Amino acid sequence: MASCQGPVLSDCKEDFRFPIDDCRLNKKSQIENRKSNRKQIEGTCPLSSPDNPQSEPQPLANAEPQVSPPIPADPLAPDLAGLTTRTPVPAAPPVENPVWSGWDVLLIAALTFVTMIVLQLAVLLGAHWWRYPHESLSDVAQKPIILLVSQFLIYAAVAAFMVMLVEGKYHAPFWQAILWNWPRAQWRLLALGAVMFLALGLLENLMPMPKDTPFEHLFDRPRDAYLISLIAVTLGPLMEELFFRGFMYPVLARRMGVLWGIILTALPFGLIHLPQYGWAWGAALVIFLVGVVCGAVRAATESVAASFLVHVGYNGAQMVIALVATHGFRHVEKALIAQLSS
């Protein structure tokens, strides 16, 4: 038994051991083949590994680029092409089309008329009660200081309403909405107004003009004359240009065109000055022509400030000539006598 079992067991052990060794050899060869393949791959495309953590996968030399299939567009999705561009969008220029309507212009005119009556009456009664209790209301009304105070209050009330209308109702910056736009050639515009006064002064000599007007009597006292002159080159042209060339002109030009906008704006501009010049049609015609020039400047420059400067130049030349002719507003009667005798 012993002699028989020994060789058999040994043979069995050898036979049993050979398959195991073959499996181990096969596994070892497979591992070595994998390592060699991995080294070959790493030679062409290094992969990130603990030994090389910063390495990034690179495409193979012969590998074709992978292109992702296009995503079908959703017909209900909004077009976002304009939102993804980085092209800077230029700032929109000021729009000539005003945000207000013609009804707003009529509302400003009506408010100005009502405010003028109410505030002038309030100032007159207050001055008569507090300052001039022993004078009649008609005498108090002739005082230039009453006109100056009431005029200042009227301007302040109307200007406040204009700002509230544009910024409160339409939520637009006031000076940008009316196209104020300070021009560069400021002195040229002032000179244009002065030259226009001299040229229209020659035209006045060819037309019937009143020799004595209520406006001239505002210069009877030097103090009142200086105050009138100050308003004539500041608040007066400012408020008139804001209303006529700032609010009225763009509404008319939008509906009727630039030419009719200029003419129809200058017409009421000349008519409102009739009481100052004794209701003389010649004076109204001259002021109408001033309005035409201011409107043309406003249309050409798209700037209310430009027409304001022309208006200031016109009024300023008038005040300077009156100042020189009356020797500093001290001899207004001499200037009136010279005018009456001419």
JOHU-V215358 format. One record per helix or strand of 2 or more residues. SS is the DSSP state (helix for helix, strand for strand). FROM is the first residue (numbers start at 1). TO is the last residue. Records with the same first field share a line. If there is no record, write none. Layout:
SS->FROM-TO + FROM-TO
//
This chain:
helix->2-44 + 81-84 + 102-130 + 137-141 + 144-169 + 174-177 + 186-204 + 216-219 + 222-232 + 235-256 + 258-271 + 275-277 + 281-301 + 304-325 + 332-341
//
